[in-house]
Amino acid sequence: MARHPPDGTVEHPYSALNLRLALAIVGLVSLVVLTLVLLWYRHTALAVICGLIAMTACVDIGVIQRRRAERRRQQPGTRHSLFE
């Protein structure tokens, strides 16, 4: 029997959004610092790669925030823990 992954909804999210947001922010800060260090030591190619990954983290943060706003709109007054 073939298994397909469960689809996430606002009521039952596929991932813990608050934890995912925290990890994305940590990743973004780390990558920005690493990019600046690599630029300081003139490793341009690696700095560009790290910068692109940092931009991906920015997009991920935006998607997470959009999903959290949708969840708040559909479930007003509900508090969610970090790990949901």
Buried (B, 14 or more C-beta within 10 A) or exposed (E): EEEEEEEEEEEEBEEBBBBBBEBBBEBBEBBBEBBEEBBEEEBEEBBEBBBEBBEBBEEBBEBBEEBBEEBEEEEEEEEBEEEE
